Amino acid sequence: AMEDVSAKFVSQKISRTRWRPLPAAALQPPDIFATGSWDNEDNRISIWSAGDLGNTGLNGEYHGEPRLLCDIQHNGDVMDMQFLDQERIVVASSTGTVTIFRHHQNNQTLSANHRWDKAHYHVDQDTSCGGAACTGVVCNNPEIVTVGEDGRINLFRADQKDAVRTIDNADSSTLHAVTFLRTTEILTVNSIGQLKIWDLRHQRNEPSQIFSLAGDRVPLHCVDRHPNQQHIVATGGQDGMLSIWDIRQGTMPVSLLNAHEAEMWEVHFHPSDPDHLFTCSEDGSLWHWDTSTNVSEKPSFLHQGGRSTAYLSHSTINQSVVSAWLSNDPTKDRMEITNLIPNQTLSVNSLDVLGPCLVYGTDAEAIYVNRQLFA
């Protein structure tokens, strides 16, 4: 299975990888992606082409490696990154600054398009050392929401100089990640195992709902919402567990799944095929969770080729509508988990999936592209 993957060594630790979104009517697979780096003397935002699709072997397997189109220096570690549209990328920095970079496709350059200095800060915005890391960013063009180590939530608009809204003491602990539930609601996760829903239509600075992991207050690092069923949310945290939540009911996760042996850094539902979910970890693994039905009838090639495959019992209440992610009878069906990189040792910090393509980045100073995820 590894022969589908092309690697590029980049002499920078990669903290974020993101596919550029495809135009609405696009039929071709994604080609352009962006990366951000961390823990280097000189951190960079880079734009890559995934490589020459025409350059395939006899069996249609893909050769060639990602090609750097352009890059630009970035102050501080890249903590998070999200495309706003085809040309603009919003980047969260460990300095607390949020920058929109523009990718000029006509001459393949990057430029800083707009910057909110110290969007996140500990003491006050004016002191030189007051910046607090901006840990998470999510976009719904033209709106941008950021969260940070300072427990703040900012709502920006791409075309406005000042924040549209700031919730100063949204959290007394670090906010690690944020996602949109719907256009007016966001969801944050924090360092004491809580998930909070915020309704941006309301002027009051309290969450409309709070959920939390029972018992140990394990820091949550990442969150993603099911693309079609907005009440289903996945989170991952310091203990490597994958938690699935149904925000319509209860205040605790519907299921807790044993996953990685160290921190889970990112979790992503496949945007168009959300029976598939992907997680990556400090332990050097990247897992593909497959809840699509009839796992037992899958071809057996999944058990060869260096992939380690584990089965997890799982059920589907109603195959058509109810998501397998919300099952509560773990005997009826099973879920298949495949570690896509069995022998990696250093942290896999980021992944992104779009169509048949996966891109991920590691502390081993490399980026990897798999163009045939479901081959």
Sequence and secondary structure as in RCSB ss.txt:
>XXXX:A:sequence
AMEDVSAKFVSQKISRTRWRPLPAAALQPPDIFATGSWDNEDNRISIWSAGDLGNTGLNGEYHGEPRLLCDIQHN
GDVMDMQFLDQERIVVASSTGTVTIFRHHQNNQTLSANHRWDKAHYHVDQDTSCGGAACTGVVCNNPEIVTVGED
GRINLFRADQKDAVRTIDNADSSTLHAVTFLRTTEILTVNSIGQLKIWDLRHQRNEPSQIFSLAGDRVPLHCVDR
HPNQQHIVATGGQDGMLSIWDIRQGTMPVSLLNAHEAEMWEVHFHPSDPDHLFTCSEDGSLWHWDTSTNVSEKPS
FLHQGGRSTAYLSHSTINQSVVSAWLSNDPTKDRMEITNLIPNQTLSVNSLDVLGPCLVYGTDAEAIYVNRQLFA
>XXXX:A:secstr
 GGGEEEEE SSEEEEEEE    TT  S   EEEEEEESSSSEEEEEEE   TT B TTS B    EEEEEEEES
S EEEEEESSSSEEEEEETTS EEEEEEETTTTEEEEEEEETTSSBSS TTSTT B  EEEEEEETTEEEEEETT
S EEEEETT SS SEEETTS SS EEEEEEEETTEEEEEETTSEEEEEETT  SSS SEEEE SSS   EEEEEE
 SS TTEEEEEETT  EEEEETTS SS SEEE   SS EEEEEE SS TTEEEEEETTS EEEEE  S GGGS G
GGGSTT EEEEEEE  SSTTTS GGG   TTSEEEEEEES TT  S EEEEEEETTEEEEEETTTEEEEES TT 
